[in-house]
Amino acid sequence: MARKPKAESADRTEICKNCKHSLFLRESIECRRYPPQVIYEGSTGFVEHRFPETSADSFCGEFAPILTS
């Protein structure tokens, strides 16, 4: 007897938009899971520290749900 196909969820919950490490800015989302990355511009000698930007639909192995309390 054939098995019934598994229904896939249309709304994925383990994405950056639902992660507690995400900080929503005006135009983008920053991942605050790890310390900022150092960006060095060799031609000008400019050093900047930034959190990586991500999109709301991205996901990774470090997902943690937003806890409501």
Residue pairs with C-beta under 8 A, 6 or more apart in sequence:
12 59
13 65
14 59
14 63
15 56
15 57
15 58
15 59
15 63
16 22
16 29
16 31
16 54
16 55
16 56
16 57
16 58
16 59
17 29
17 56
17 57
18 63
18 65
18 66
19 31
19 63
19 64
19 65
19 66
20 64
20 65
20 66
20 67
21 31
21 32
21 33
21 62
21 64
22 29
22 30
22 31
22 32
22 54
23 29
23 30
23 32
23 51
28 53
28 54
28 55
29 53
29 54
29 55
29 56
30 51
30 52
30 53
30 54
31 51
31 52
31 53
31 54
32 51
33 62
36 49
36 50
36 51
37 49
37 50
37 51
37 52
38 47
38 48
38 49
39 47
39 48
39 49
39 50
40 46
40 47
41 47
41 48
